[in-house]
Amino acid sequence: MKIKNYINGQFSPPISDEWIDNYCPANGEVYGQIPNSSTKDVEEAYKAAKEAFPAWSNTTLEKRNRILIKISELLEDNLQDFAEAESKDNGKPISLAKAVDIPRAASNFRFFGNAITQFASESHESIGQNAINYTLRQPIGVVGCISPWNLPLYLFTWKIAPAIAAGNCVVAKPSEVTPITAYLLGEICKAAGLPNGVLNIVHGLGTTTGQAIVEHPDIKAISFTGGTATGAYIAKVAAPMFKKLSLELGGKNPNIIFADCDYQDMLETTVRSSFSNQGQICLCGSRIFVEASIYDKFKADFVQKVKGLKVGHPSEATTNIGALVSKPHLEKVMQYIDIAKEEDGIVLCGGKRVTVTDYENGYYLEPTIIEIQNDQCSVNQEEIFGPVVTIMPFKTEDEVLEMANKVKYGLSATLWTNNLKRTMNMSNQLQAGIIWINTWMLRDLRTPFGGVKASGVGREGGFEALRFFTEAKNVCIKY
């Protein structure tokens, strides 16, 4: 299967005719190829977007709304096909893609299609000066959207939907590791009546295709989700051109458990927040801190629960843990397990590759729990992004707050307690952009999403996303 770029409403091969192999994580075999797009391909995509912008930016909100809603409906109509494609490309269980990834991608288009019709301008009367000020929110122009491999369509549409809803035209690059559903989205957008050139999808490596998007002088904004080092590089390249940036980067999120929590609810949710999508979610609670009085009980119960998770082929209904996304990523995660042992960490369960019958070359790994002695050890400080969590006890609120915040990241935090005073105090002091109390991954698309410190800059979601993808212009009229 050869995937093609989607430029100006047409599917086309890369100008260089160079291709990259695409691997299936479940069996380790090549099952397709994607374009190794160059600067020339990105330039063609930019030209198509630039040409489409005047008409699209002046399209009525009602028409934009109808097209985005139609895209949402077509994604829902093709749920099974998209879920199977996402699973094959990424290694996640089909059940997860069907329950979360594809429905959420459809929701992104529906939400922002409706949100743009409610996105109002501000006005301010200057009393005594016979003047009124009002704010125009105008689309930026051509914007770049670069998304990661862990939630391929989910995060791809999380950027594209608000960008086009706001009247921009887009040059987008999905991860070269998981390109299939982005390719299929081009067909959906065409069928929904999205005008040619409004969305252009170019495939390729981050170091070539992605860099060409970031470096393009006339692509005026970049929305990127990915690694912190890459985000820092994008910021460095974009700064002299004064591009708008939204960077959602790495996470090393604390999961703080007090003895007064609803224990069973906490235990079930912690298994999920640790190992969903093979731990390949930037919001996973990979650092688990447990109040000393319940630490031994939690450790025993948590290990027992995790040992019961089934690692298997993504197509099997009983599979809890599918394949990791690639062989290099599997090797990276396993290196961290070795590092943990060198740093006196104790592997309580997992830590080994799994051989799945008939898929012996797949990238499977046991869900892994590591008991640590020092919160500053490598596996507790560096983003592993796999099915690996650390656990350690704490005694006081002050102690756990210090450990939770003593990391370079600040994306999310989870707190388990029924003490209201503690909830309010710690929520105020935890250094993260998203705080969950007695839950995890409960999302409302109206709320701001993003991190602090090395977890990024800017916010996505709701009107925050529409503000990012528009420029504010003040108009002052004296009467």
C-alpha angles and dihedrals in degrees: 000000000000116000116207135204117262107224127161091349094306134102111233138169121245114280091236092049088228119144139194124216116244117211130208107228093207094065105011093238131132109249103167149352134244131200118272089216120202136200088278092060091048090050091053089050091049092050091051091049093047092051092049096046102082094054096039095047089054095046111117119259089240092058093046088049092052093050094048091047089051091052088052092051093049091051089053091047089054096041097128095048093048093046092052091048092048092049094048092049099042106028095236120135113274087230090061094047090048095047100039121005103051098035089050091050089053090047091054092061093043094047097048092039087060097035094061090061089057098042101112133192122236127238131193125193113214099217114212092016097074092233140117128201123203131179125229118205106206129181115256098228122238113011134183124230119190119181136187135241103245098076098013106178095022093060095033090060092040086070103031098049098059092039095058093034088060091053101261128131118230141220103193134185122193120199113285087227095060110027104139104090092044087056091049090048089064089061091048093050091050092050090049092057100252104164118252114270097021091102121027121178121200121183128209147087124325091234092057114018095028092046091050089056093048093046096046105116095213100047095096104194137028126205109190135175118187145076124355094236091053091047091053090051092050090051090051093050095043098045098080089051092049093231120172110248134201109181121181104184142165131333138202098179127195121227106199117195124192125193093243094064127112091269103201094044089048093049095050093045093046091056088053096043090050102047111019111132088009089298089296096130120104088223098055114126098240097163111061118192116186129191108253096238092065099026098105093046092048092048093053095044095044093050091049092051094047093048086058094059113107119229109204151124111317093236094061114098092218095054115116099172119038130184126306113249100255145357094251090051092049089051091050092052092048091051089059090053088055090048090052091056090050089053092054095261116153117224103219094182140349124012097140137098117255124222112214114202112256090007100067094148094054122118100250127156133177116248104259134211118191123191110212134194100200124045090209095063117121097254090053095047106037127067109251097173096201141090093299128112134172126219132195137156130249134192109201141030092242092052095051093043090055092049093044093052097038095092132086093241129078112176107122143344134196123211125191114198141112093212108109095197091052091046093055095042097048095040087057094049103039109103101226139105095232127038122189119196116201091341142059135218093004099151134188112190091217093066127088116260127198146084145256133230111011091350091083148263131276131024134261129198134064119004089341089073092047090050090052093051093049136059120229116230121185119213119195119196123188113203 
